[in-house]
Amino acid sequence: MHKLGSKVPVFSHNPFNLISSLRCIHTAVAASYQSIYHSNQLLNGLSKSGRVDDARKLFDKMSQKDEYSWNTMISGYVNVGRLVEARELFDGFSCRSSITWSSLISGYCKFGCKAEGFDLFRSMRLEGHKPTQFTLGSVLRVCSSLGLIQTGEMIHGYVVKNGFESNVYVVTGLVDMYAKCKCISEAEFLFKGLSFDRKNHVLWTAMVTGYAQNGDGRKAVDFFRYMRAQGVESNQYTFPTILTACSSVLAHCFGEQVHGCIVRSGFGCNVYVQSALIDMYAKCGDLNSARTVLETMEDDDIVSWNSLIVGFVRHGFEQEALLLFKNMHGRNMKIDDYTFPSILNCCVEGSIDPRSVHSLIIKTGFENYKLVSNALVDMYAKTRDMNCAYTVFKNMLEKDVISWTSLVTGYAQNGSHEESLKIFCDMRVAGVNPDQFIVASILSACAELTLLEFGKQVHSDFIKSGLWSSRSVNNSLVAMYAKCGCLDDADTIFVSMEVKDVITWTALIVGYAQNGKGRDSLRFYDAMVSSDTKPDFITFIGLLFACSHAGLVDEGRRYFQQMNKVYGIKPGPEHYACMIDLFGRSGKLDEAKELLAQMDVKPDATVWKSLLAACRVHGNLELGERAATNLFELEPNNAMPYVLLSNMYSAAHKWDDAAKIRKLMKSKGIVKEPGCSWLEINSRVHNFISDDRGHPREAEIYSKIEEIIVRIKEAGYVPDMNFSLHDMDKEGKEVGLAYHSEKLAVAFGLLAAPPSAPIRIFKNLRVCGDCHSAMKYISRVFTRHIILRDSNCFHHFREGECSCGDYW
């Protein structure tokens, strides 16, 4: 007889007693197993039904728990997002398996705790547990959503090393990850590596989605065709994706075919599919079909209604959009922050009072939603109410680059260019990086203010930012450099552009015209037409401006006739003003009067100003009085017609009439804008007015003026007394001419600017004839390149010649 330990039962040699004992043990084990089994079944049922707290009570009461019990309870917490409690159970379970790890990792990934999910994945591998296909799928989805391509590639390496490369579930995750990380070629390679019988509809959908999300709508459409040809069925996930692809490439006909497939496949009532159909039809301009799909929907879906509203607004049907919005409101639908921006676009068109919509936004509690606030700023800016735009902007709790862009662009488009630059500087101080849209706007503001140095800084920062240069940015750069007199830089940007549109060509045409190179403008126009780019309304303004400033009368007549006959563009007041200016500059005032009588539109102030300026040049007092009289009515507070008419009387020595005009101005409270010239030296702007005595270097400047006058007189300069418009003696007139603001500015430029640098002067009014003549002599005598931008155009003075050819 053997002696055994005390815990080991000793059986009798009686076989009946032995059998009886074994039966007792079996019964006890079976009962125990049956108890655990039933408990686990109940535990599983409670967990899956969401009754996690009841499941936990049962779990705690269970006298015996196996691996299934622990995994079920952890999974129950994970499924309802109670990750803290799931982690506590996980940490208290000593016999964790790959299933346990996978359950917790999937939960962390699913509920947005990406970093914790990755940490668990790493810990799982360190403890020697092999991830399941579901674990790998979870972490790959995280890589997809966050664009973590390098992490995804590392997981791909693990997949290959551990034999998962043929697992369809894992490969689908890899395809989705590569597609969403903009590596569609790698996704395509993996897809093609699987045999046809292993490709399910999920994998096909991942590829279609990948092409669509990578901006290749055409490839997505072709792939979907191939998928259907292979007999692979689509589902509620595939159809919305392919419809989105159709929207992106405006494939309306194919979208209709997909609609047919949807109906035949039984997904016509699926809300996500219906929403995608409405969006596709709306973006393709088939608003009737979009409305029909909306009307067939059993439930009101806010996304679908928003899509149709956006479609109506985008295609110019503001009233229909508003009616749809009112129907939404009447049906007590829950309007969201995507609805209001579309409705605010209707306010821009004047179809609805902006303040009433703003009031509704406040009442419904959407005022602090960034998307809505941005739309409000944009709407007020486009309706020229910058005070309200700024108030909304100032009260925003959170501002992004779109908020700043709306405000900066609004100020720029409403002519408040200095304010737009100030807001832009505030944005940079706030640490917000500009995007292409705001850069384009701020460069346009620099162009209007001719702030070359500031524009160069913006250009430099944009290059350093690493952002790709959009066409709008390049167009603004061309315009900015051209309007600042830097034609070489404008040319460099223009040549570098792969795609040029009518705005690009027009910017160069206008730029060359403003810089006194009208014939080059015509040459660019011919190149533009040869490139199959159709000119527009603005192009012909630039073209006729070029002709008027270069004295190209015949060419101007021809282009004016081409507008309507060749391109169907009806001339506007701006075009007539350019033609009258062209005839007036050429001394053909009779033709100018004839064209004025033939105008199809009522002459505006611009037309009469052009005629008055021409009369001023050629001394036609009678016609000048007619033009001035019309301007008195059209712009009663504008000093320009009073000043020009007074100057014409003075030039004709009709001092009494000139005095009457000045007296009339004074009685009406009309003040002439004082002539002002300025230039930038060492990042500081120096301003001058006529006979200015306020500059710190006044003595040096006036001493330099005396030197300039002496030296240019020796070279042949004779002061033009016609531009001294006061009744005084010859000496007094000559002194008055010498101290014009542009002469003071050029004197300071000769003192302060580096010897090799051009002197850039800007003037708010037109340069007078005497100063123009003096600048030519100064450029030759002092061997300097002088660039003078007046209110009309650029004058490049070199070696005694001006780019305008004395035809300004």
C-alpha positions in Angstrom: 0.0 0.0 0.0 1.4 3.3 -1.1 1.4 6.3 1.1 0.2 9.4 -0.7 -0.1 13.1 0.4 -2.9 14.1 2.7 -4.7 16.0 -0.1 -4.8 13.0 -2.4 -7.8 10.7 -1.7 -7.0 7.1 -0.9 -9.3 4.6 -2.7 -10.3 1.3 -1.5 -9.4 -1.8 -3.4 -13.2 -2.4 -3.6 -14.1 -1.8 -7.3 -17.7 -0.7 -6.4 -16.4 1.9 -4.0 -13.9 3.2 -6.6 -16.7 3.5 -9.3 -18.9 5.3 -6.8 -16.2 7.8 -5.9 -15.4 8.5 -9.6 -19.1 9.1 -10.3 -19.2 11.6 -7.4 -16.2 13.5 -8.7 -17.7 13.5 -12.3 -21.0 14.8 -11.0 -19.3 17.6 -9.0 -17.1 18.6 -12.0 -20.1 18.5 -14.4 -22.2 20.6 -12.0 -19.4 23.1 -11.7 -18.9 23.3 -15.5 -22.7 23.6 -16.0 -22.7 26.4 -13.5 -19.9 28.3 -15.2 -21.4 27.7 -18.6 -24.8 29.0 -17.6 -23.3 32.0 -15.8 -21.2 32.8 -18.9 -24.2 32.6 -21.1 -26.2 34.9 -18.9 -23.1 37.2 -18.6 -22.8 37.4 -22.4 -26.5 38.2 -22.8 -26.4 41.0 -20.3 -23.2 42.5 -21.8 -24.5 42.4 -25.4 -27.8 44.0 -24.5 -25.9 46.9 -22.8 -26.9 46.0 -19.3 -23.2 46.2 -18.2 -23.9 47.1 -14.6 -26.1 44.0 -14.1 -23.4 41.9 -15.9 -20.8 43.2 -13.4 -23.0 42.2 -10.4 -23.3 38.7 -11.9 -19.6 38.6 -12.6 -18.7 39.6 -9.0 -21.1 36.9 -7.6 -19.6 34.1 -9.7 -17.6 31.8 -7.5 -15.7 30.4 -10.5 -14.6 32.4 -13.5 -12.8 31.3 -16.6 -11.1 33.2 -19.4 -14.4 33.5 -21.2 -15.9 35.2 -18.2 -13.2 37.8 -18.0 -13.1 38.5 -21.7 -16.9 38.8 -21.8 -16.9 41.4 -19.0 -14.0 43.4 -20.4 -15.7 43.3 -23.9 -18.9 44.5 -22.3 -17.3 47.6 -20.8 -15.4 48.2 -24.1 -18.6 48.1 -26.2 -20.3 50.9 -24.2 -17.1 53.0 -24.0 -16.4 52.5 -20.3 -12.7 52.1 -20.9 -11.5 52.9 -17.4 -13.5 50.0 -15.9 -12.4 47.8 -18.8 -8.8 48.6 -18.1 -9.2 47.9 -14.3 -10.5 44.4 -15.1 -7.8 43.9 -17.7 -5.1 44.8 -15.2 -6.6 42.5 -12.6 -6.7 39.5 -15.0 -3.5 37.5 -14.8 -4.2 35.0 -17.7 -4.7 37.5 -20.5 -4.8 36.0 -24.0 -4.6 37.6 -27.5 -8.4 37.9 -27.4 -8.3 39.9 -24.2 -5.6 42.3 -25.6 -7.5 42.6 -28.9 -10.7 43.5 -27.2 -9.2 46.4 -25.1 -7.1 47.7 -28.0 -10.1 47.7 -30.3 -12.1 49.7 -27.7 -9.4 52.3 -27.2 -9.1 52.7 -31.0 -12.8 52.9 -31.5 -13.5 55.6 -28.9 -10.7 57.9 -30.0 -8.0 57.0 -27.5 -5.5 56.4 -30.3 -2.3 56.8 -28.3 -3.4 54.4 -25.6 -4.4 51.9 -28.2 -1.0 52.0 -29.8 0.7 51.7 -26.4 -1.4 48.6 -25.6 -0.5 47.2 -29.0 3.2 47.6 -28.3 2.8 46.1 -24.8 1.0 43.1 -26.2 3.8 42.3 -28.6 6.4 42.8 -25.8 4.6 40.2 -23.7 4.8 37.8 -26.6 1.1 37.7 -27.5 0.4 37.5 -31.2 -2.2 40.1 -32.5 -5.3 38.7 -34.2 -6.6 39.9 -37.5 -9.1 42.1 -35.5 -6.2 43.7 -33.5 -4.4 44.6 -36.7 -7.6 45.9 -38.3 -8.1 48.2 -35.3 -4.7 49.7 -35.3 -4.7 50.1 -39.1 -8.0 52.0 -38.8 -6.3 54.4 -36.4 -3.5 54.9 -38.9 -6.1 55.6 -41.6 -8.0 58.2 -39.6 -4.8 60.0 -38.4 -2.8 59.7 -41.7 0.0 57.8 -39.8 1.7 56.4 -42.9 5.0 55.5 -41.3 3.3 53.6 -38.4 1.0 51.9 -41.0 4.1 50.8 -43.0 5.6 49.3 -39.8 2.4 47.3 -39.2 2.5 46.2 -42.8 6.0 44.8 -42.2 4.7 42.9 -39.1 1.8 41.6 -41.2 4.2 40.2 -43.8 6.6 38.7 -41.2 3.8 36.9 -39.4 1.9 35.5 -42.3 -1.1 37.8 -42.4 -0.5 39.0 -46.0 -3.1 36.7 -47.4 -5.7 37.5 -44.7 -8.5 39.4 -46.5 -9.6 41.3 -43.4 -6.0 42.6 -42.7 -5.3 43.3 -46.4 -8.5 45.3 -46.5 -7.3 47.4 -43.6 -4.0 47.9 -45.3 -5.7 49.0 -48.6 -7.9 51.4 -46.7 -4.9 52.8 -44.7 -2.7 53.4 -47.8 -5.6 54.9 -49.7 -6.5 57.3 -46.9 -2.8 58.2 -46.5 -2.6 59.3 -50.1 -0.7 56.2 -51.2 -3.2 54.9 -53.7 -0.5 53.1 -55.8 0.4 50.9 -52.8 -3.3 50.2 -52.1 -3.8 49.2 -55.8 -0.7 46.9 -55.6 -2.1 45.1 -52.5 -5.5 44.8 -54.1 -4.1 43.3 -57.3 -2.1 40.8 -55.2 -5.2 39.0 -54.0 -6.8 36.4 -56.2 -10.3 37.3 -57.5 -12.1 34.8 -55.3 -10.6 36.4 -52.2 -11.8 40.0 -53.0 -15.0 40.8 -51.3 -17.3 43.8 -51.7 -15.6 45.5 -48.7 -12.2 45.4 -50.4 -13.7 46.7 -53.7 -15.4 49.5 -51.8 -12.2 50.4 -50.1 -10.5 50.9 -53.5 -13.4 52.9 -54.9 -13.4 55.1 -51.8 -9.6 55.5 -52.0 -9.7 56.8 -55.6 -12.6 59.2 -54.7 -10.8 60.5 -51.6 -7.6 61.0 -53.6 -9.3 63.3 -56.0 -9.4 60.8 -58.9 -13.2 60.6 -59.4 -12.7 59.3 -63.0 -10.7 56.4 -61.7 -13.3 55.7 -59.0 -16.0 55.6 -61.7 -14.0 53.2 -63.9 -13.2 51.0 -61.0 -16.8 50.8 -60.0 -17.7 49.8 -63.6 -15.1 47.0 -63.4 -16.4 45.9 -60.0 -19.9 45.6 -61.4 -18.7 43.8 -64.5 -17.1 41.2 -62.2 -20.4 40.6 -60.6 -19.5 42.0 -57.2 -22.6 43.5 -55.5 -22.6 46.9 -54.0 -24.1 47.9 -50.6 -25.0 51.0 -48.6 -21.3 51.9 -48.2 -20.3 51.5 -51.8 -23.1 53.5 -53.3 -22.6 56.8 -51.4 -18.9 56.6 -52.2 -19.4 56.2 -56.0 -22.0 59.0 -55.9 -19.5 61.3 -54.2 -17.1 60.5 -57.0 -19.7 61.3 -59.6 -20.3 64.6 -57.9 -16.6 65.5 -58.0 -16.3 65.1 -61.7 -20.0 66.1 -62.5 -20.7 62.7 -64.0 -24.4 63.2 -64.1 -25.3 60.5 -66.7 -23.2 57.8 -64.8 -24.8 59.0 -61.6 -28.2 58.3 -63.0 -27.1 54.8 -64.0 -25.9 54.3 -60.4 -29.3 55.4 -59.2 -30.8 52.6 -61.3 -28.5 50.1 -59.7 -29.5 51.4 -56.3 -33.2 50.9 -57.0 -32.6 47.4 -58.4 -30.4 46.5 -55.4 -33.0 47.5 -52.9 -31.1 50.3 -51.3 -33.3 53.1 -52.6 -34.8 53.8 -49.2 -31.5 53.8 -47.3 -31.1 57.3 -45.8 -27.3 57.5 -46.5 -27.7 56.4 -50.1 -30.6 58.9 -50.6 -28.6 61.7 -49.1 -25.7 60.9 -51.4 -28.1 60.9 -54.4 -29.4 64.3 -53.5 -25.9 65.7 -53.1 -24.9 64.2 -56.5 -27.9 65.6 -58.4 -27.6 69.0 -56.7 -23.9 69.4 -57.5 -24.5 68.3 -61.1 -27.2 70.9 -61.4 -30.1 68.5 -61.7 -32.1 70.1 -59.0 -35.4 68.6 -60.0 -34.1 65.1 -59.6 -32.5 66.1 -56.2 -35.9 67.5 -55.1 -37.7 64.3 -56.2 -35.4 62.1 -54.2 -35.9 64.3 -51.2 -39.6 64.2 -51.5 -39.6 60.3 -51.5 -37.6 60.1 -48.2 -39.7 58.6 -45.4 -37.8 60.5 -42.7 -36.6 64.1 -42.7 -32.8 64.0 -43.0 -31.0 67.3 -42.2 -28.0 66.4 -44.4 -30.2 65.8 -47.4 -32.1 69.1 -47.0 -28.8 70.9 -46.5 -27.4 69.4 -49.7 -30.4 70.6 -51.7 -30.3 74.1 -50.2 -26.6 74.3 -51.1 -27.4 73.2 -54.6 -30.1 75.9 -55.0 -27.7 78.6 -53.7 -24.8 77.4 -55.8 -26.8 77.5 -59.1 -28.4 80.9 -58.3 -31.9 79.8 -57.1 -31.8 81.8 -53.9 -35.6 82.0 -53.6 -36.0 78.2 -53.8 -33.3 77.8 -51.2 -35.2 80.2 -48.9 -38.5 78.4 -49.5 -36.8 75.1 -48.6 -35.4 76.7 -45.5 -38.8 77.9 -44.4 -40.2 74.4 -45.0 -37.5 73.0 -42.7 -38.4 75.5 -40.1 -42.1 74.7 -40.5 -41.5 71.0 -40.1 -39.7 71.6 -36.8 -36.5 70.1 -38.2 -33.4 70.5 -36.2 -31.5 73.1 -38.2 -27.7 72.7 -37.8 -24.6 74.7 -38.3 -24.4 73.6 -41.9 -27.8 75.0 -42.8 -27.2 78.6 -41.9 -24.0 79.3 -44.0 -26.0 78.4 -47.1 -28.9 80.7 -46.2 -26.4 83.5 -45.4 -25.2 83.2 -49.0 -28.8 84.2 -50.0 -28.4 87.4 -48.0 -25.4 88.3 -50.2 -27.7 88.3 -53.2 -30.2 90.6 -51.4 -32.9 88.0 -51.3 -33.4 88.2 -47.5 -32.6 90.7 -44.8 -29.2 89.6 -43.2 -30.2 90.8 -39.8 -33.3 88.7 -39.6 -31.2 85.6 -40.3 -28.6 86.8 -37.8 -31.4 87.1 -35.2 -32.6 83.6 -35.9 -29.1 82.3 -35.5 -28.9 84.0 -32.1 -32.3 82.6 -31.0 -31.4 79.0 -32.0 -28.0 79.2 -30.2 -25.7 78.9 -33.2 -24.0 82.2 -32.9 -20.9 80.7 -31.3 -20.5 77.9 -33.8 -17.3 78.7 -35.7 -18.8 77.6 -39.1 -21.8 79.9 -38.7 -19.7 82.8 -37.3 -17.3 82.6 -40.2 -20.3 82.7 -42.6 -21.7 85.7 -40.8 -18.4 87.6 -41.2 -18.2 86.7 -44.8 -21.8 87.7 -45.5 -21.5 91.1 -43.8 -18.3 91.7 -45.7 -19.9 90.9 -49.0 -22.8 93.1 -48.2 -20.3 95.9 -47.5 -21.3 96.2 -43.8 -17.8 96.0 -42.4 -18.8 97.3 -39.0 -21.1 94.3 -38.4 -18.5 92.0 -39.9 -15.8 93.2 -37.4 -18.3 93.0 -34.5 -19.1 89.4 -35.2 -15.4 88.6 -35.7 -14.4 90.3 -32.5 -17.0 88.4 -30.5 -16.0 85.0 -31.8 -14.7 82.7 -29.1 -12.5 80.7 -31.5 -11.0 82.1 -34.7 -9.3 80.1 -37.5 -7.6 81.1 -40.7 -11.0 81.2 -42.4 -12.3 83.8 -39.9 -9.3 86.0 -40.5 -9.4 85.5 -44.3 -13.1 86.6 -44.4 -12.3 89.8 -42.6 -9.1 90.7 -44.4 -10.7 89.9 -47.8 -13.8 91.9 -46.9 -11.8 95.0 -46.1 -9.7 94.6 -49.3 -12.7 94.1 -51.5 -14.5 97.1 -50.0 -11.5 99.4 -50.7 -10.2 99.6 -47.2 -6.8 98.3 -48.1 -4.9 99.8 -45.2 -7.3 98.2 -42.8 -6.9 94.8 -44.4 -3.2 95.1 -44.0 -3.6 96.0 -40.3 -5.9 93.0 -39.7 -3.4 90.8 -41.6 -0.6 91.9 -39.3 -2.8 91.3 -36.2 -3.4 87.8 -37.6 0.3 87.1 -37.9 0.9 88.4 -34.3 -1.9 86.0 -33.1 0.2 83.1 -34.5 -2.3 82.2 -37.3 -0.5 81.0 -40.5 -2.0 82.4 -43.7 -3.3 80.2 -46.5 -3.5 80.8 -50.2 -6.7 82.7 -50.1 -5.6 85.4 -47.6 -2.2 85.7 -49.3 -3.9 86.4 -52.6 -6.1 89.1 -51.0 -3.3 90.8 -49.1 -1.2 90.9 -52.3 -4.1 92.5 -54.1 -4.2 95.1 -51.3 -0.5 95.7 -51.7 -1.0 96.2 -55.4 -3.7 98.8 -54.9 -1.6 100.7 -52.3 1.6 100.1 -54.4 3.3 98.8 -51.2 6.2 97.0 -52.9 8.3 96.2 -49.9 5.3 94.8 -47.9 4.3 92.8 -50.9 7.8 91.3 -51.2 7.7 90.3 -47.5 4.4 88.6 -48.0 5.7 86.8 -51.1 8.9 85.7 -49.2 6.9 84.4 -46.2 4.6 82.5 -48.6 7.6 80.8 -50.2 9.0 79.9 -46.8 5.7 78.4 -45.7 6.0 75.6 -48.2 2.4 76.0 -49.4 1.8 75.2 -53.0 1.2 78.3 -55.1 -2.3 78.5 -56.3 -3.3 80.3 -59.5 -5.0 83.0 -57.5 -1.8 83.7 -55.6 0.2 83.8 -58.8 -2.3 86.1 -60.4 -2.1 88.5 -57.4 1.7 88.4 -57.6 1.6 89.3 -61.3 -0.8 92.2 -60.6 1.2 93.4 -57.5 4.6 93.5 -59.2 3.1 95.1 -62.3 1.2 97.7 -60.4 4.3 98.5 -58.3 6.3 99.1 -61.5 8.4 95.9 -61.3 7.6 94.4 -64.7 10.6 92.0 -64.7 9.3 90.4 -61.5 5.8 90.2 -62.9 7.2 88.6 -66.1 9.1 86.0 -64.0 5.9 84.9 -62.1 4.0 84.9 -65.4 6.5 82.7 -67.2 6.6 80.2 -64.2 2.9 79.6 -64.3 1.9 76.3 -65.9 -1.7 77.3 -66.3 -2.8 80.9 -67.1 -6.4 82.1 -67.2 -7.9 85.4 -68.4 -7.1 87.0 -65.1 -3.4 86.3 -65.5 -3.3 87.7 -69.0 -5.4 90.7 -68.1 -3.1 91.5 -65.1 -0.1 91.6 -67.4 -1.9 93.6 -70.1 -3.0 96.2 -67.6 0.3 96.2 -65.9 2.3 97.0 -69.0 -0.2 99.6 -70.0 0.1 101.4 -66.7 3.9 101.3 -67.0 3.8 103.1 -70.3 4.3 100.0 -72.5 1.1 100.0 -74.4 2.4 98.2 -77.5 3.6 95.3 -75.2 0.1 95.1 -73.8 -1.2 94.6 -77.3 1.4 91.9 -77.9 0.3 90.0 -74.8 -3.3 90.3 -75.9 -2.4 88.6 -79.3 -0.6 85.9 -77.4 -3.6 85.5 -75.1 -6.0 85.0 -78.0 -3.5 82.6 -79.7 -3.6 80.5 -76.5 -7.4 80.1 -76.9 -8.0 82.2 -73.8 -11.2 84.3 -74.3 -10.9 87.9 -73.2 -13.5 89.3 -70.9 -15.0 92.6 -69.9 -12.0 93.7 -67.8 -9.5 92.6 -70.5 -10.9 95.2 -72.9 -10.7 97.9 -70.3 -7.0 97.2 -69.9 -6.6 96.9 -73.7 -8.3 100.2 -74.4 -6.4 101.8 -71.5 -3.2 100.7 -73.2 -4.2 102.2 -76.5 -5.2 105.5 -74.9 -1.9 105.8 -73.1 0.1 105.0 -76.1 -1.8 107.1 -78.7 -2.9 104.0 -80.7 -6.1 105.4 -82.1 -6.6 102.9 -85.0 -5.9 99.9 -82.8 -8.3 101.3 -80.1 -11.1 101.6 -82.7 -10.5 98.1 -83.9 -10.5 96.5 -80.4 -13.6 98.5 -79.4 -15.5 97.1 -82.4 -14.3 93.6 -81.7 -15.8 93.6 -78.2 -19.4 93.1 -79.4 -18.9 91.8 -82.9 -16.4 89.0 -82.1 -16.9 88.3 -78.4 -20.4 89.5 -77.7 -19.3 91.8 -74.9 -21.4 94.9 -74.7 -19.3 98.0 -73.9 -19.8 99.6 -70.5 -19.2 103.1 -69.3 -15.6 102.2 -68.6 -14.9 101.2 -72.2 -16.5 104.4 -73.5 -14.4 106.4 -71.0 -11.2 104.8 -72.4 -12.2 105.6 -76.0 -13.1 109.2 -75.1 -9.8 109.5 -73.3 -8.0 108.0 -76.4 -9.7 110.5 -78.7 -9.2 113.3 -76.3 -5.5 112.7 -75.8 -5.0 112.5 -79.6 -6.8 115.9 -80.0 -9.8 114.3 -81.7 -12.4 115.9 -79.5 -15.0 115.9 -82.3 -14.8 112.1 -82.4 -15.0 112.0 -78.7 -18.2 114.2 -78.9 -19.6 111.9 -81.6 -19.0 108.7 -79.6 -20.5 110.4 -76.5 -23.7 110.9 -78.5 -23.7 107.3 -79.8 -23.4 105.7 -76.3 -25.8 102.8 -75.6 -25.6 103.5 -71.9 -26.0 106.7 -70.0 -22.6 108.4 -69.5 -21.4 108.1 -65.9 -18.9 110.2 -64.0 -15.9 108.3 -65.4 -16.9 109.3 -69.0 -17.3 113.0 -68.2 -14.0 113.0 -66.2 -12.2 111.6 -69.3 -13.7 114.3 -71.5 -13.0 117.0 -69.0 -9.3 115.9 -68.7 -9.0 115.9 -72.5 -10.5 119.4 -72.7 -8.0 120.5 -70.0 -5.1 119.2 -72.1 -6.3 120.8 -75.4 -7.8 124.0 -73.9 -11.4 123.4 -75.2 -13.1 125.5 -72.6 -16.6 125.2 -74.1 -16.7 121.4 -74.1 -14.9 121.4 -70.7 -17.7 123.5 -69.2 -20.3 121.0 -70.5 -18.4 118.1 -68.9 -17.9 119.9 -65.7 -21.6 120.8 -65.4 -22.6 117.2 -65.8 -20.0 116.2 -63.1 -21.4 118.8 -60.8 -24.8 117.0 -60.9 -23.4 113.4 -60.8 -20.8 114.0 -58.1 -21.7 117.2 -56.3 -19.2 116.7 -53.5 -16.2 115.8 -55.8 -13.6 118.6 -56.0 -12.1 117.3 -59.2 -14.4 119.1 -61.8 -14.2 122.3 -59.9 -10.4 122.2 -59.7 -10.0 121.3 -63.4 -12.4 123.9 -64.6 -10.8 126.5 -62.4 -7.4 125.5 -63.8 -8.7 125.8 -67.4 -9.9 129.3 -66.6 -6.6 130.2 -65.1 -4.7 128.8 -68.1 -6.9 130.9 -70.3 -6.1 133.9 -68.0 -9.8 134.2 -67.0 -8.9 134.9 -63.4 -12.3 136.2 -62.5 -14.0 133.0 -63.7 -11.4 130.9 -61.9 -12.1 132.8 -58.7 -15.9 132.3 -59.1 -15.4 128.5 -59.3 -13.2 128.5 -56.2 -15.7 130.7 -54.4 -18.5 128.2 -55.4 -16.4 125.3 -54.0 -16.0 127.1 -50.7 -19.7 127.9 -50.4 -20.5 124.3 -50.9 -17.9 123.2 -48.4 -16.0 121.2 -51.0 -12.3 120.8 -50.2 -9.7 119.9 -52.8 -7.6 116.9 -51.9 -4.1 118.3 -51.3 -1.4 117.0 -53.6 0.9 114.6 -51.7 3.9 112.6 -52.7 5.7 109.9 -50.8 8.6 107.4 -51.0 9.9 104.6 -48.8 13.5 104.7 -47.6 14.8 102.1 -45.2 11.3 100.8 -44.4 10.1 104.3 -43.5 7.6 106.3 -45.5 8.4 110.0 -46.1 5.4 112.2 -47.1 5.6 115.6 -48.8 3.1 118.3 -49.8 3.8 121.4 -51.9 6.1 123.9 -50.1 6.5 121.4 -47.3 8.6 122.6 -44.4 8.0 119.9 -41.8 10.6 117.3 -42.8 13.5 116.8 -40.3 16.0 117.3 -43.2 14.2 120.4 -44.6 17.3 122.5 -45.0 19.1 119.7 -47.0 16.1 119.1 -49.2 15.6 122.8 -50.2 19.3 123.2 -50.8 19.1 120.1 -53.1 16.1 121.6 -54.9 18.1 124.7 -55.7 21.0 122.6 -57.0 18.5 120.5 -59.1 16.9 123.6 -60.7 20.2 125.1 -61.5 21.6 122.0 -63.1 18.5 121.0 -65.1 18.2 124.6 -66.4 21.7 124.3 -67.7 20.7 121.1 -69.5 17.7 122.9 -71.2 14.8 122.8 -68.7 12.4 125.7 -68.9 9.7 126.0 -66.3 6.2 125.7 -67.8 4.2 128.6 -66.3 0.9 127.2 -67.6 1.0 124.9 -64.5 1.4 127.8 -62.1 -2.3 128.5 -61.6 -2.1 131.6 -59.4 -2.1 135.2 -60.5 1.4 136.3 -59.5 4.6 137.5 -61.2 6.9 135.2 -63.1 9.4 134.7 -60.3 6.7 133.8 -57.8 5.2 131.3 -60.3 8.7 129.7 -60.9 9.3 129.3 -57.1 5.9 127.7 -56.7 6.6 125.2 -59.4 10.0 124.3 -57.8 8.4 123.3 -54.6 5.7 120.9 -55.9 5.5 117.7 -53.7 7.0 115.4 -56.3 10.1 117.7 -56.7 10.6 117.7 -52.9 10.3 113.9 -52.9 12.9 113.4 -55.7 15.3 115.8 -53.9 15.0 113.7 -50.8 15.4 110.5 -52.8 18.7 111.8 -54.3 19.9 112.6 -50.8 18.8 109.4 -49.0 18.5 106.5 -51.5 21.5 104.3 -52.4 23.2 105.6 -55.6 22.4 102.5 -57.7 18.8 102.1 -56.5 15.8 103.5 -58.4 13.9 106.3 -56.7 10.3 105.3 -56.4 7.8 108.1 -55.8 4.1 107.8 -55.4 1.6 110.7 -55.8 -2.1 110.8 -55.0 -3.0 113.1 -58.0 -1.8 113.3 -61.6 1.7 114.6 -62.1 1.7 118.1 -63.6 3.3 118.9 -66.9 6.1 120.9 -65.5 7.1 118.2 -62.9 7.0 115.6 -65.7 9.4 117.7 -67.8 11.6 118.3 -64.8 11.8 114.6 -63.9 13.1 113.8 -67.4 15.9 116.3 -67.0 16.7 115.1 -63.5 17.0 111.4 -64.6 19.5 112.5 -67.3 21.5 115.0 -65.3 21.8 112.9 -62.1 21.9 109.5 -64.0 19.1 108.0 -62.0 16.1 105.8 -62.7 13.1 107.6 -61.3 9.8 105.7 -61.1 6.8 108.0 -60.4 3.4 106.5 -59.9 0.6 109.1 -60.1 -3.1 108.5 -59.8 -3.3 107.3 -63.4 -0.2 105.4 -64.4 3.6 104.8 -63.9 6.2 107.0 -65.4 9.7 105.4 -65.7 12.2 108.2 -66.3 15.6 107.1 -67.7 18.2 109.2 -69.4 15.9 112.1 -70.1 13.0 109.9 -71.5 9.7 108.8 -70.0 8.1 105.5 -70.6 4.8 107.2 -71.4 6.3 109.0 -74.4 5.0 112.3 -73.1 1.5 110.9 -73.7 0.1 110.7 -70.2 
